[in-house]
């Protein structure tokens, strides 16, 4: 017989940003929130950088 504790099973949430899917286990974790914020910030900065470059070359 297999026993599982409630705390061992964590709900996962999918966050989709620019076609990239991140699966976050337990958003209540402070580290998870920080890393997601960093990833999203980097993606936004990359997109802005790409837009700026395309505007300059246009």
mmCIF file as Biopython writes it, N, C-alpha, C and O atoms, coordinates in Angstrom:
data_model
#
loop_
_atom_site.group_PDB
_atom_site.id
_atom_site.type_symbol
_atom_site.label_atom_id
_atom_site.label_alt_id
_atom_site.label_comp_id
_atom_site.label_asym_id
_atom_site.label_entity_id
_atom_site.label_seq_id
_atom_site.pdbx_PDB_ins_code
_atom_site.Cartn_x
_atom_site.Cartn_y
_atom_site.Cartn_z
_atom_site.occupancy
_atom_site.B_iso_or_equiv
_atom_site.auth_seq_id
_atom_site.auth_asym_id
_atom_site.pdbx_PDB_model_num
ATOM 1   N N  . UNK A ? 1  ? 0.834  -1.195 0.000   1.0 0.0 1  A 1 
ATOM 2   C CA . UNK A ? 1  ? 0.000  0.000  0.000   1.0 0.0 1  A 1 
ATOM 3   C C  . UNK A ? 1  ? 0.880  1.261  0.000   1.0 0.0 1  A 1 
ATOM 4   O O  . UNK A ? 1  ? 1.874  1.337  0.723   1.0 0.0 1  A 1 
ATOM 5   N N  . UNK A ? 2  ? 0.504  2.229  -0.808  1.0 0.0 2  A 1 
ATOM 6   C CA . UNK A ? 2  ? 1.286  3.456  -0.911  1.0 0.0 2  A 1 
ATOM 7   C C  . UNK A ? 2  ? 0.615  4.554  -0.090  1.0 0.0 2  A 1 
ATOM 8   O O  . UNK A ? 2  ? -0.584 4.808  -0.207  1.0 0.0 2  A 1 
ATOM 9   N N  . UNK A ? 3  ? 1.424  5.186  0.735   1.0 0.0 3  A 1 
ATOM 10  C CA . UNK A ? 3  ? 0.890  6.286  1.544   1.0 0.0 3  A 1 
ATOM 11  C C  . UNK A ? 3  ? 1.449  7.611  1.033   1.0 0.0 3  A 1 
ATOM 12  O O  . UNK A ? 3  ? 2.646  7.731  0.772   1.0 0.0 3  A 1 
ATOM 13  N N  . UNK A ? 4  ? 0.587  8.582  0.896   1.0 0.0 4  A 1 
ATOM 14  C CA . UNK A ? 4  ? 1.058  9.918  0.522   1.0 0.0 4  A 1 
ATOM 15  C C  . UNK A ? 4  ? 0.520  10.929 1.519   1.0 0.0 4  A 1 
ATOM 16  O O  . UNK A ? 4  ? -0.627 10.844 1.957   1.0 0.0 4  A 1 
ATOM 17  N N  . UNK A ? 5  ? 1.348  11.864 1.860   1.0 0.0 5  A 1 
ATOM 18  C CA . UNK A ? 5  ? 0.916  12.931 2.758   1.0 0.0 5  A 1 
ATOM 19  C C  . UNK A ? 5  ? 0.393  14.081 1.920   1.0 0.0 5  A 1 
ATOM 20  O O  . UNK A ? 5  ? 0.834  14.286 0.789   1.0 0.0 5  A 1 
ATOM 21  N N  . UNK A ? 6  ? -0.538 14.821 2.470   1.0 0.0 6  A 1 
ATOM 22  C CA . UNK A ? 6  ? -1.126 15.959 1.751   1.0 0.0 6  A 1 
ATOM 23  C C  . UNK A ? 6  ? -0.065 16.941 1.265   1.0 0.0 6  A 1 
ATOM 24  O O  . UNK A ? 6  ? -0.148 17.445 0.145   1.0 0.0 6  A 1 
ATOM 25  N N  . UNK A ? 7  ? 0.915  17.208 2.089   1.0 0.0 7  A 1 
ATOM 26  C CA . UNK A ? 7  ? 1.931  18.211 1.768   1.0 0.0 7  A 1 
ATOM 27  C C  . UNK A ? 7  ? 2.840  17.793 0.616   1.0 0.0 7  A 1 
ATOM 28  O O  . UNK A ? 7  ? 3.474  18.638 -0.016  1.0 0.0 7  A 1 
ATOM 29  N N  . UNK A ? 8  ? 2.904  16.497 0.345   1.0 0.0 8  A 1 
ATOM 30  C CA . UNK A ? 8  ? 3.795  16.018 -0.720  1.0 0.0 8  A 1 
ATOM 31  C C  . UNK A ? 8  ? 3.227  16.304 -2.104  1.0 0.0 8  A 1 
ATOM 32  O O  . UNK A ? 8  ? 3.970  16.412 -3.080  1.0 0.0 8  A 1 
ATOM 33  N N  . UNK A ? 9  ? 1.915  16.424 -2.180  1.0 0.0 9  A 1 
ATOM 34  C CA . UNK A ? 9  ? 1.286  16.669 -3.481  1.0 0.0 9  A 1 
ATOM 35  C C  . UNK A ? 9  ? 1.035  18.163 -3.603  1.0 0.0 9  A 1 
ATOM 36  O O  . UNK A ? 9  ? 0.255  18.743 -2.848  1.0 0.0 9  A 1 
ATOM 37  N N  . UNK A ? 10 ? 1.704  18.766 -4.556  1.0 0.0 10 A 1 
ATOM 38  C CA . UNK A ? 10 ? 1.581  20.216 -4.719  1.0 0.0 10 A 1 
ATOM 39  C C  . UNK A ? 10 ? 0.860  20.534 -6.021  1.0 0.0 10 A 1 
ATOM 40  O O  . UNK A ? 10 ? 1.064  19.884 -7.046  1.0 0.0 10 A 1 
ATOM 41  N N  . UNK A ? 11 ? 0.032  21.528 -5.949  1.0 0.0 11 A 1 
ATOM 42  C CA . UNK A ? 11 ? -0.672 21.996 -7.137  1.0 0.0 11 A 1 
ATOM 43  C C  . UNK A ? 11 ? 0.334  22.728 -8.020  1.0 0.0 11 A 1 
ATOM 44  O O  . UNK A ? 11 ? 1.155  23.497 -7.521  1.0 0.0 11 A 1 
ATOM 45  N N  . UNK A ? 12 ? 0.272  22.494 -9.310  1.0 0.0 12 A 1 
ATOM 46  C CA . UNK A ? 12 ? 1.183  23.231 -10.191 1.0 0.0 12 A 1 
ATOM 47  C C  . UNK A ? 12 ? 0.369  24.178 -11.062 1.0 0.0 12 A 1 
ATOM 48  O O  . UNK A ? 12 ? -0.745 23.863 -11.479 1.0 0.0 12 A 1 
ATOM 49  N N  . UNK A ? 13 ? 0.943  25.335 -11.324 1.0 0.0 13 A 1 
ATOM 50  C CA . UNK A ? 13 ? 0.281  26.333 -12.151 1.0 0.0 13 A 1 
ATOM 51  C C  . UNK A ? 13 ? 1.138  26.582 -13.382 1.0 0.0 13 A 1 
ATOM 52  O O  . UNK A ? 13 ? 2.364  26.638 -13.295 1.0 0.0 13 A 1 
ATOM 53  N N  . UNK A ? 14 ? 0.490  26.731 -14.517 1.0 0.0 14 A 1 
ATOM 54  C CA . UNK A ? 14 ? 1.223  27.044 -15.746 1.0 0.0 14 A 1 
ATOM 55  C C  . UNK A ? 14 ? 1.104  28.524 -16.040 1.0 0.0 14 A 1 
ATOM 56  O O  . UNK A ? 14 ? 0.018  29.101 -15.985 1.0 0.0 14 A 1 
ATOM 57  N N  . UNK A ? 15 ? 2.222  29.121 -16.350 1.0 0.0 15 A 1 
ATOM 58  C CA . UNK A ? 15 ? 2.236  30.532 -16.727 1.0 0.0 15 A 1 
ATOM 59  C C  . UNK A ? 15 ? 2.820  30.589 -18.127 1.0 0.0 15 A 1 
ATOM 60  O O  . UNK A ? 15 ? 3.928  30.106 -18.361 1.0 0.0 15 A 1 
ATOM 61  N N  . UNK A ? 16 ? 2.082  31.177 -19.057 1.0 0.0 16 A 1 
ATOM 62  C CA . UNK A ? 16 ? 2.575  31.247 -20.435 1.0 0.0 16 A 1 
ATOM 63  C C  . UNK A ? 16 ? 3.006  32.673 -20.751 1.0 0.0 16 A 1 
ATOM 64  O O  . UNK A ? 16 ? 2.215  33.611 -20.642 1.0 0.0 16 A 1 
ATOM 65  N N  . UNK A ? 17 ? 4.261  32.826 -21.141 1.0 0.0 17 A 1 
ATOM 66  C CA . UNK A ? 17 ? 4.800  34.141 -21.490 1.0 0.0 17 A 1 
ATOM 67  C C  . UNK A ? 17 ? 5.523  34.010 -22.822 1.0 0.0 17 A 1 
ATOM 68  O O  . UNK A ? 17 ? 6.466  33.229 -22.950 1.0 0.0 17 A 1 
ATOM 69  N N  . UNK A ? 18 ? 5.085  34.767 -23.799 1.0 0.0 18 A 1 
ATOM 70  C CA . UNK A ? 18 ? 5.712  34.769 -25.129 1.0 0.0 18 A 1 
ATOM 71  C C  . UNK A ? 18 ? 5.909  33.353 -25.670 1.0 0.0 18 A 1 
ATOM 72  O O  . UNK A ? 18 ? 6.965  33.034 -26.217 1.0 0.0 18 A 1 
ATOM 73  N N  . UNK A ? 19 ? 4.899  32.515 -25.517 1.0 0.0 19 A 1 
ATOM 74  C CA . UNK A ? 19 ? 4.959  31.162 -26.057 1.0 0.0 19 A 1 
ATOM 75  C C  . UNK A ? 19 ? 5.789  30.199 -25.232 1.0 0.0 19 A 1 
ATOM 76  O O  . UNK A ? 19 ? 5.944  29.039 -25.613 1.0 0.0 19 A 1 
ATOM 77  N N  . UNK A ? 20 ? 6.328  30.656 -24.106 1.0 0.0 20 A 1 
ATOM 78  C CA . UNK A ? 20 ? 7.117  29.778 -23.243 1.0 0.0 20 A 1 
ATOM 79  C C  . UNK A ? 20 ? 6.276  29.438 -22.028 1.0 0.0 20 A 1 
ATOM 80  O O  . UNK A ? 20 ? 5.705  30.325 -21.394 1.0 0.0 20 A 1 
ATOM 81  N N  . UNK A ? 21 ? 6.197  28.161 -21.701 1.0 0.0 21 A 1 
ATOM 82  C CA . UNK A ? 21 ? 5.378  27.752 -20.557 1.0 0.0 21 A 1 
ATOM 83  C C  . UNK A ? 21 ? 6.275  27.429 -19.370 1.0 0.0 21 A 1 
ATOM 84  O O  . UNK A ? 21 ? 7.200  26.624 -19.478 1.0 0.0 21 A 1 
ATOM 85  N N  . UNK A ? 22 ? 5.992  28.060 -18.245 1.0 0.0 22 A 1 
ATOM 86  C CA . UNK A ? 22 ? 6.704  27.772 -17.005 1.0 0.0 22 A 1 
ATOM 87  C C  . UNK A ? 22 ? 5.747  27.037 -16.084 1.0 0.0 22 A 1 
ATOM 88  O O  . UNK A ? 22 ? 4.608  27.469 -15.905 1.0 0.0 22 A 1 
ATOM 89  N N  . UNK A ? 23 ? 6.188  25.940 -15.502 1.0 0.0 23 A 1 
ATOM 90  C CA . UNK A ? 23 ? 5.365  25.257 -14.520 1.0 0.0 23 A 1 
ATOM 91  C C  . UNK A ? 23 ? 5.925  25.572 -13.149 1.0 0.0 23 A 1 
ATOM 92  O O  . UNK A ? 23 ? 7.083  25.273 -12.853 1.0 0.0 23 A 1 
ATOM 93  N N  . UNK A ? 24 ? 5.110  26.166 -12.329 1.0 0.0 24 A 1 
ATOM 94  C CA . UNK A ? 24 ? 5.543  26.574 -11.001 1.0 0.0 24 A 1 
ATOM 95  C C  . UNK A ? 24 ? 4.869  25.686 -9.972  1.0 0.0 24 A 1 
ATOM 96  O O  . UNK A ? 24 ? 3.642  25.596 -9.922  1.0 0.0 24 A 1 
ATOM 97  N N  . UNK A ? 25 ? 5.668  25.038 -9.161  1.0 0.0 25 A 1 
ATOM 98  C CA . UNK A ? 25 ? 5.116  24.214 -8.098  1.0 0.0 25 A 1 
ATOM 99  C C  . UNK A ? 25 ? 4.997  25.067 -6.850  1.0 0.0 25 A 1 
ATOM 100 O O  . UNK A ? 25 ? 5.993  25.552 -6.313  1.0 0.0 25 A 1 
ATOM 101 N N  . UNK A ? 26 ? 3.780  25.242 -6.403  1.0 0.0 26 A 1 
ATOM 102 C CA . UNK A ? 26 ? 3.497  26.019 -5.194  1.0 0.0 26 A 1 
ATOM 103 C C  . UNK A ? 26 ? 3.967  27.462 -5.316  1.0 0.0 26 A 1 
ATOM 104 O O  . UNK A ? 26 ? 5.109  27.793 -4.996  1.0 0.0 26 A 1 
ATOM 105 N N  . UNK A ? 27 ? 3.063  28.307 -5.783  1.0 0.0 27 A 1 
ATOM 106 C CA . UNK A ? 27 ? 3.375  29.725 -5.937  1.0 0.0 27 A 1 
ATOM 107 C C  . UNK A ? 27 ? 3.560  30.410 -4.590  1.0 0.0 27 A 1 
ATOM 108 O O  . UNK A ? 27 ? 4.024  31.549 -4.532  1.0 0.0 27 A 1 
ATOM 109 N N  . UNK A ? 28 ? 3.202  29.727 -3.510  1.0 0.0 28 A 1 
ATOM 110 C CA . UNK A ? 28 ? 3.372  30.319 -2.184  1.0 0.0 28 A 1 
ATOM 111 C C  . UNK A ? 28 ? 4.847  30.385 -1.806  1.0 0.0 28 A 1 
ATOM 112 O O  . UNK A ? 28 ? 5.233  31.143 -0.916  1.0 0.0 28 A 1 
ATOM 113 N N  . UNK A ? 29 ? 5.658  29.596 -2.477  1.0 0.0 29 A 1 
ATOM 114 C CA . UNK A ? 29 ? 7.093  29.606 -2.207  1.0 0.0 29 A 1 
ATOM 115 C C  . UNK A ? 29 ? 7.677  30.944 -2.654  1.0 0.0 29 A 1 
ATOM 116 O O  . UNK A ? 29 ? 7.496  31.357 -3.799  1.0 0.0 29 A 1 
ATOM 117 N N  . UNK A ? 30 ? 8.368  31.608 -1.754  1.0 0.0 30 A 1 
ATOM 118 C CA . UNK A ? 30 ? 8.926  32.935 -2.045  1.0 0.0 30 A 1 
ATOM 119 C C  . UNK A ? 30 ? 9.964  32.860 -3.164  1.0 0.0 30 A 1 
ATOM 120 O O  . UNK A ? 30 ? 10.041 33.760 -4.000  1.0 0.0 30 A 1 
ATOM 121 N N  . UNK A ? 31 ? 10.765 31.787 -3.184  1.0 0.0 31 A 1 
ATOM 122 C CA . UNK A ? 31 ? 11.775 31.621 -4.236  1.0 0.0 31 A 1 
ATOM 123 C C  . UNK A ? 31 ? 11.123 31.464 -5.600  1.0 0.0 31 A 1 
ATOM 124 O O  . UNK A ? 31 ? 11.614 31.997 -6.595  1.0 0.0 31 A 1 
ATOM 125 N N  . UNK A ? 32 ? 10.017 30.730 -5.643  1.0 0.0 32 A 1 
ATOM 126 C CA . UNK A ? 32 ? 9.315  30.531 -6.916  1.0 0.0 32 A 1 
ATOM 127 C C  . UNK A ? 32 ? 8.809  31.867 -7.441  1.0 0.0 32 A 1 
ATOM 128 O O  . UNK A ? 32 ? 8.928  32.154 -8.632  1.0 0.0 32 A 1 
ATOM 129 N N  . UNK A ? 33 ? 8.245  32.682 -6.560  1.0 0.0 33 A 1 
ATOM 130 C CA . UNK A ? 33 ? 7.738  33.994 -6.981  1.0 0.0 33 A 1 
ATOM 131 C C  . UNK A ? 33 ? 8.866  34.863 -7.519  1.0 0.0 33 A 1 
ATOM 132 O O  . UNK A ? 33 ? 8.711  35.528 -8.543  1.0 0.0 33 A 1 
ATOM 133 N N  . UNK A ? 34 ? 9.999  34.856 -6.826  1.0 0.0 34 A 1 
ATOM 134 C CA . UNK A ? 34 ? 11.135 35.683 -7.244  1.0 0.0 34 A 1 
ATOM 135 C C  . UNK A ? 34 ? 11.667 35.229 -8.595  1.0 0.0 34 A 1 
ATOM 136 O O  . UNK A ? 34 ? 11.946 36.056 -9.463  1.0 0.0 34 A 1 
ATOM 137 N N  . UNK A ? 35 ? 11.811 33.912 -8.779  1.0 0.0 35 A 1 
ATOM 138 C CA . UNK A ? 35 ? 12.377 33.423 -10.039 1.0 0.0 35 A 1 
ATOM 139 C C  . UNK A ? 35 ? 11.425 33.684 -11.201 1.0 0.0 35 A 1 
ATOM 140 O O  . UNK A ? 35 ? 11.875 33.990 -12.306 1.0 0.0 35 A 1 
ATOM 141 N N  . UNK A ? 36 ? 10.124 33.569 -10.972 1.0 0.0 36 A 1 
ATOM 142 C CA . UNK A ? 36 ? 9.158  33.857 -12.037 1.0 0.0 36 A 1 
ATOM 143 C C  . UNK A ? 36 ? 9.224  35.333 -12.401 1.0 0.0 36 A 1 
ATOM 144 O O  . UNK A ? 36 ? 9.192  35.688 -13.580 1.0 0.0 36 A 1 
ATOM 145 N N  . UNK A ? 37 ? 9.315  36.194 -11.391 1.0 0.0 37 A 1 
ATOM 146 C CA . UNK A ? 37 ? 9.407  37.634 -11.648 1.0 0.0 37 A 1 
ATOM 147 C C  . UNK A ? 37 ? 10.662 37.948 -12.457 1.0 0.0 37 A 1 
ATOM 148 O O  . UNK A ? 37 ? 10.622 38.774 -13.369 1.0 0.0 37 A 1 
ATOM 149 N N  . UNK A ? 38 ? 11.777 37.293 -12.128 1.0 0.0 38 A 1 
ATOM 150 C CA . UNK A ? 38 ? 13.032 37.517 -12.861 1.0 0.0 38 A 1 
ATOM 151 C C  . UNK A ? 38 ? 12.907 37.059 -14.309 1.0 0.0 38 A 1 
ATOM 152 O O  . UNK A ? 38 ? 13.330 37.765 -15.225 1.0 0.0 38 A 1 
ATOM 153 N N  . UNK A ? 39 ? 12.327 35.877 -14.517 1.0 0.0 39 A 1 
ATOM 154 C CA . UNK A ? 39 ? 12.175 35.330 -15.872 1.0 0.0 39 A 1 
ATOM 155 C C  . UNK A ? 39 ? 11.307 36.263 -16.712 1.0 0.0 39 A 1 
ATOM 156 O O  . UNK A ? 39 ? 11.641 36.568 -17.857 1.0 0.0 39 A 1 
ATOM 157 N N  . UNK A ? 40 ? 10.193 36.712 -16.140 1.0 0.0 40 A 1 
ATOM 158 C CA . UNK A ? 40 ? 9.280  37.590 -16.874 1.0 0.0 40 A 1 
ATOM 159 C C  . UNK A ? 40 ? 9.963  38.922 -17.188 1.0 0.0 40 A 1 
ATOM 160 O O  . UNK A ? 40 ? 9.816  39.455 -18.288 1.0 0.0 40 A 1 
ATOM 161 N N  . UNK A ? 41 ? 10.708 39.456 -16.222 1.0 0.0 41 A 1 
ATOM 162 C CA . UNK A ? 41 ? 11.425 40.719 -16.428 1.0 0.0 41 A 1 
ATOM 163 C C  . UNK A ? 41 ? 12.419 40.580 -17.578 1.0 0.0 41 A 1 
ATOM 164 O O  . UNK A ? 41 ? 12.521 41.462 -18.430 1.0 0.0 41 A 1 
ATOM 165 N N  . UNK A ? 42 ? 13.154 39.458 -17.595 1.0 0.0 42 A 1 
ATOM 166 C CA . UNK A ? 42 ? 14.139 39.232 -18.662 1.0 0.0 42 A 1 
ATOM 167 C C  . UNK A ? 42 ? 13.458 39.125 -20.019 1.0 0.0 42 A 1 
ATOM 168 O O  . UNK A ? 42 ? 13.944 39.673 -21.009 1.0 0.0 42 A 1 
ATOM 169 N N  . UNK A ? 43 ? 12.324 38.413 -20.062 1.0 0.0 43 A 1 
ATOM 170 C CA . UNK A ? 43 ? 11.604 38.268 -21.331 1.0 0.0 43 A 1 
ATOM 171 C C  . UNK A ? 43 ? 11.118 39.621 -21.836 1.0 0.0 43 A 1 
ATOM 172 O O  . UNK A ? 43 ? 11.221 39.922 -23.025 1.0 0.0 43 A 1 
ATOM 173 N N  . UNK A ? 44 ? 10.589 40.433 -20.923 1.0 0.0 44 A 1 
ATOM 174 C CA . UNK A ? 44 ? 10.100 41.758 -21.318 1.0 0.0 44 A 1 
ATOM 175 C C  . UNK A ? 44 ? 11.255 42.613 -21.833 1.0 0.0 44 A 1 
ATOM 176 O O  . UNK A ? 44 ? 11.129 43.272 -22.865 1.0 0.0 44 A 1 
ATOM 177 N N  . UNK A ? 45 ? 12.385 42.603 -21.113 1.0 0.0 45 A 1 
ATOM 178 C CA . UNK A ? 45 ? 13.547 43.385 -21.542 1.0 0.0 45 A 1 
ATOM 179 C C  . UNK A ? 45 ? 14.052 42.917 -22.901 1.0 0.0 45 A 1 
ATOM 180 O O  . UNK A ? 45 ? 14.425 43.735 -23.741 1.0 0.0 45 A 1 
ATOM 181 N N  . UNK A ? 46 ? 14.065 41.595 -23.124 1.0 0.0 46 A 1 
ATOM 182 C CA . UNK A ? 46 ? 14.498 41.060 -24.423 1.0 0.0 46 A 1 
ATOM 183 C C  . UNK A ? 46 ? 13.563 41.524 -25.533 1.0 0.0 46 A 1 
ATOM 184 O O  . UNK A ? 46 ? 14.010 41.888 -26.621 1.0 0.0 46 A 1 
ATOM 185 N N  . UNK A ? 47 ? 12.252 41.509 -25.247 1.0 0.0 47 A 1 
ATOM 186 C CA . UNK A ? 47 ? 11.279 41.940 -26.255 1.0 0.0 47 A 1 
ATOM 187 C C  . UNK A ? 47 ? 11.432 43.421 -26.569 1.0 0.0 47 A 1 
ATOM 188 O O  . UNK A ? 47 ? 11.361 43.821 -27.731 1.0 0.0 47 A 1 
ATOM 189 N N  . UNK A ? 48 ? 11.642 44.238 -25.535 1.0 0.0 48 A 1 
ATOM 190 C CA . UNK A ? 48 ? 11.828 45.680 -25.729 1.0 0.0 48 A 1 
ATOM 191 C C  . UNK A ? 48 ? 13.095 45.929 -26.539 1.0 0.0 48 A 1 
ATOM 192 O O  . UNK A ? 48 ? 13.117 46.773 -27.436 1.0 0.0 48 A 1 
ATOM 193 N N  . UNK A ? 49 ? 14.149 45.186 -26.214 1.0 0.0 49 A 1 
ATOM 194 C CA . UNK A ? 49 ? 15.420 45.323 -26.927 1.0 0.0 49 A 1 
ATOM 195 C C  . UNK A ? 49 ? 15.244 44.983 -28.407 1.0 0.0 49 A 1 
ATOM 196 O O  . UNK A ? 49 ? 15.764 45.685 -29.274 1.0 0.0 49 A 1 
ATOM 197 N N  . UNK A ? 50 ? 14.517 43.914 -28.691 1.0 0.0 50 A 1 
ATOM 198 C CA . UNK A ? 50 ? 14.260 43.497 -30.072 1.0 0.0 50 A 1 
ATOM 199 C C  . UNK A ? 50 ? 13.443 44.557 -30.801 1.0 0.0 50 A 1 
ATOM 200 O O  . UNK A ? 50 ? 13.722 44.876 -31.957 1.0 0.0 50 A 1 
ATOM 201 N N  . UNK A ? 51 ? 12.434 45.103 -30.122 1.0 0.0 51 A 1 
ATOM 202 C CA . UNK A ? 51 ? 11.613 46.158 -30.730 1.0 0.0 51 A 1 
ATOM 203 C C  . UNK A ? 51 ? 12.452 47.393 -31.044 1.0 0.0 51 A 1 
ATOM 204 O O  . UNK A ? 51 ? 12.327 47.978 -32.120 1.0 0.0 51 A 1 
ATOM 205 N N  . UNK A ? 52 ? 13.302 47.785 -30.107 1.0 0.0 52 A 1 
ATOM 206 C CA . UNK A ? 52 ? 14.158 48.957 -30.315 1.0 0.0 52 A 1 
ATOM 207 C C  . UNK A ? 52 ? 15.077 48.754 -31.511 1.0 0.0 52 A 1 
ATOM 208 O O  . UNK A ? 52 ? 15.271 49.664 -32.316 1.0 0.0 52 A 1 
ATOM 209 N N  . UNK A ? 53 ? 15.644 47.548 -31.624 1.0 0.0 53 A 1 
ATOM 210 C CA . UNK A ? 53 ? 16.548 47.265 -32.743 1.0 0.0 53 A 1 
ATOM 211 C C  . UNK A ? 53 ? 15.804 47.311 -34.066 1.0 0.0 53 A 1 
ATOM 212 O O  . UNK A ? 53 ? 16.320 47.832 -35.054 1.0 0.0 53 A 1 
ATOM 213 N N  . UNK A ? 54 ? 14.588 46.765 -34.089 1.0 0.0 54 A 1 
ATOM 214 C CA . UNK A ? 54 ? 13.829 46.756 -35.342 1.0 0.0 54 A 1 
ATOM 215 C C  . UNK A ? 54 ? 13.394 48.169 -35.719 1.0 0.0 54 A 1 
ATOM 216 O O  . UNK A ? 54 ? 13.313 48.496 -36.903 1.0 0.0 54 A 1 
ATOM 217 N N  . UNK A ? 55 ? 13.113 49.012 -34.719 1.0 0.0 55 A 1 
ATOM 218 C CA . UNK A ? 55 ? 12.748 50.413 -34.997 1.0 0.0 55 A 1 
ATOM 219 C C  . UNK A ? 55 ? 13.936 51.191 -35.547 1.0 0.0 55 A 1 
ATOM 220 O O  . UNK A ? 55 ? 13.780 52.027 -36.438 1.0 0.0 55 A 1 
ATOM 221 N N  . UNK A ? 56 ? 15.121 50.915 -35.017 1.0 0.0 56 A 1 
ATOM 222 C CA . UNK A ? 56 ? 16.323 51.612 -35.482 1.0 0.0 56 A 1 
ATOM 223 C C  . UNK A ? 56 ? 16.662 51.238 -36.918 1.0 0.0 56 A 1 
ATOM 224 O O  . UNK A ? 56 ? 17.129 52.074 -37.693 1.0 0.0 56 A 1 
ATOM 225 N N  . UNK A ? 57 ? 16.424 49.975 -37.269 1.0 0.0 57 A 1 
ATOM 226 C CA . UNK A ? 57 ? 16.791 49.525 -38.612 1.0 0.0 57 A 1 
ATOM 227 C C  . UNK A ? 57 ? 15.716 49.871 -39.643 1.0 0.0 57 A 1 
ATOM 228 O O  . UNK A ? 57 ? 15.960 49.786 -40.847 1.0 0.0 57 A 1 
ATOM 229 N N  . UNK A ? 58 ? 14.536 50.258 -39.177 1.0 0.0 58 A 1 
ATOM 230 C CA . UNK A ? 58 ? 13.431 50.568 -40.109 1.0 0.0 58 A 1 
ATOM 231 C C  . UNK A ? 58 ? 13.603 51.930 -40.761 1.0 0.0 58 A 1 
ATOM 232 O O  . UNK A ? 58 ? 12.766 52.339 -41.565 1.0 0.0 58 A 1 
#
